[in-house]
């Protein structure tokens, strides 16, 4: 029996790993954490709730003024707001209807982007 034990390699000795990285712990990716905010319009939680700006242009006979209204909504509610407000805005703004279509259209198409919020700073 002593001959058999001499022929077998020692199992107590550490064998070098075949891969040099085999001894390192395996990296486990953490799940991405998103903050969800409640949409003030539909009251649903969404991670896409962000501010959108609509330009309001008021024309008088010899005077024009512009101001911006900011709405904080999810993209679905913002699209609804733009589409509902667009018809009265176009009827009232006969002179500047192309300008209204361009500025509000840009905001409408921006609601389809999945890009992170950028406030322009």
Secondary structure by P-SEA (a helix, b strand, c coil): caaaaaaccccccccccccccccccbbbbccbbbbbbbccccccccccbbbbbbbbbbbcccbbbbbbbbbbccaaaaaaaaaaaaaaaaaaccccaaaaaaaaaaaaaaaaccccccccc
